[in-house]
């Protein structure tokens, strides 16, 4: 009898000493092994928590999976929320407030984050998100084609139209334009505008109309080809096989473009400027679901702190080409940046970074904006007409 009690006590003690599992859903499928290695290293570094990483699909698939999980109360503790989905999750009361954890962070760590990156995780004076994978758009180009034509990568959007026209002809449309809200937001920001203003859709503002009209002109004169967002994978393949000379895409596409662009030397440049130089930050926020227990929240934030180690971020950037959320990591990246003549300028866009719309409604409005872009660059609908229709739909959704 005493032996049975002793064994039961030991069993209970072992169970209580087991690390607390912290499920982490992410969308980093192409580097899933790298994410797993971070989780494994964290798990080995302490014995309180066990991070369990799970690939949940791309951003949109992951959000749908999360919505389904809420219905069965099977959501994870830690979730990688795409930037425009993040405000909606917070507004819906799905996210834990992380203020108490933020107050424990060293001042030098907080000050080391790029302001646009760090500030995005705060809504209504409360912290809901933590940065990790940070993306910037870049202008990729066929370096041989530009060299043969005697032109440099365009520095302004006016130059983009000129260069695209010069490189087009004989059935080739130089610029690949995808109906993607994110890169379009940067075009608008460079003109001094925003697709959202005062918490409402701003699709008919002069800057938004001018940005879409510029794409329409290039499609109309044969210097650009329009593709829908669903056609993006095919469009990327067209670019790397040489069908187009220029394309706007994420820095995170750089490794794949390098591997697949076998027919020409790949170049990359900052996005052009207009009234100002501005690019919209992309990527995601790491968020903790409000259904998580206090200890689960502690484990999730501890893992994020582990990811923010400067050397670990250096390795993350070198393998994924995401830009670092911390300014001091740039110094560690000098060998990486100098290994390619284009990297420093593209990564330097962090100094011109602006936030994407931080409004819950934009998660839905974005689809209407992308529909308007597609109608214009693929179907020839006048930019102002398409944007007016998108504005009406977005206002009706409020």
Buried (B, 14 or more C-beta within 10 A) or exposed (E): EEEEEEEEEEEEEEEEEEEEBBBBBBBBEEBBEBBBEBBEEBBEEEEBBBBBBBBBBEBEEBBEBBEEBEEEEEBBBBBBBBBBBBBBBBBEEBBBBBEEBBEEBEEEBEEBBBEBBBEBBBBEEEBBBBBBBBBBBBBBBBBBBBEEEEBEBBBBBEBBBEBBBBBBEEEBBBBBBBBBBBBBBBBBBBBEBBBBBEEBBBBBBEBBBBBBBBBBBBBEEBBBBBBBBEBBEEBBEBBBEBBBBBBBBBBBBBBBBBEBBEEBEBBBBBBBBBEEBBBBBBBBBBBBBBBBEEEBBBBBBBBBBBBBBBEBBBBBBBEBBBBBBBBBBBEBBEEBBEEBEBBBBBBBBBEBBBBBBBBBBBBBBBBBBBBBBBBBBBEEBBBBEBBBBBBBBBBEEE
